[in-house]
Amino acid sequence: MRDEALPTAAGGLLFLVPMMNALGIEEFLAGHPALAELGAPERFLCHVAERLGVPTADPLLRVLQAAAGEPFPDPSPFVLPTRFQKAAGAQPPFHIVRDSRGRCVAFDARRRVPLAVLSPGVALPPPFNAGSVTEAAHPLSWDDATLLRRAAWLALSRVTRLLTGMRLKELVLRPGRLVATRTHLDIVFAASQVDLRIRRAGLDINPGWVPWLARVIQYHYAYDEAEA
C-alpha cells in the first residue's frame, strides 16, 4: 500500500460494522435523517472507542470524528428498530417514564435499555403504547444523545458476547495499522493476530462498500510482522 500506515490501538473497532448492519443501522438512519446527517454511525463507533480508553489522537478515532457532523442537538428523539431491540435483549413488558415536561422514554422490562425517546405531545408508537407508564415529578437527567449512546453500547456489547464470547474491550482493542483515504479505510494486522473467534463469527470478512460510512472497508493480515 502506498499511503502511510499509521498505528492504531483500536484495530478491531471496525469489526463492529457487520454487527451494526445486523442491528438495523440503515433502517434507523432512514427513519432519522437528521441524525444520519450528523454522522450517527461514526458517533456510535467513537463512543465505543472513547469509553474503552482509546486516545483521542488515535488515527482511526480522528478519521471517524472528522466524518461526523455537529453534536446531536437536544432534543434528538428516536425509536430503535425492532431488530435492534431484539439484539439488545429487550423484552416486554416495556416500561415508559414520562417526565414533568411530557418527554417519554421507553425502556425494556428490566428498565436497562433505552429503546425510544419521544418529545412532549408525541404519541407512543406500538409496541410501546401498551407499556406501563410512570410519571416522574422532574425532568430526566439524561439527554436524548446520552440515551442513544447507551442503547448502542449495550446492544453492541451483547451481540459481541453472543457471536464471539468476547467483551467489547477484547474485540476492539487490538493493535493494527490504518491506511485511510477519502474513499477507503484499510486495517492491517499482523498474521499472528488471526483470531478464530472473530473468523468464525465472520467479523473480519471485508465489508467492502459501507454506504452509511461512505467508505470501502478492508482488512489485511501481513505475514511480514514489520508491515503490521
C-alpha positions, 0 to 999 in steps of 0.5 A: 500500500502506498499511503502511510500506515499509521498505528492504531490501538483500536484495530478491531473497532471496525469489526463492529460494522457487520454487527451494526448492519445486523442491528438495523443501522440503515433502517434507523438512519432512514427513519432519522435523517437528521441524525444520519446527517450528523454522522450517527454511525461514526458517533456510535463507533467513537463512543465505543472507542472513547469509553474503552480508553482509546486516545483521542489522537488515535488515527482511526478515532480522528478519521471517524470524528472528522466524518461526523457532523455537529453534536446531536442537538437536544432534543434528538428523539428516536425509536430503535428498530425492532431488530435492534431491540431484539439484539439488545435483549429487550423484552416486554413488558416495556416500561415508559417514564414520562417526565414533568415536561411530557418527554417519554422514554421507553425502556425494556422490562428490566428498565436497562435499555433505552429503546425510544425517546419521544418529545412532549405531545408525541404519541407512543408508537406500538409496541410501546403504547401498551407499556406501563407508564410512570410519571416522574415529578422532574425532568430526566437527567439524561439527554436524548444523545446520552440515551442513544449512546447507551442503547448502542453500547449495550446492544453492541456489547451483547451481540459481541458476547453472543457471536464471539464470547468476547467483551467489547474491550477484547474485540476492539482493542487490538493493535493494527495499522490504518491506511485511510483515504477519502474513499477507503479505510484499510486495517492491517494486522499482523498474521499472528493476530488471526483470531478464530473467534472473530473468523468464525463469527465472520467479523473480519470478512471485508465489508467492502462498500459501507454506504452509511460510512461512505467508505470501502472497508478492508482488512489485511493480515501481513505475514511480514510482522514489520508491515503490521 
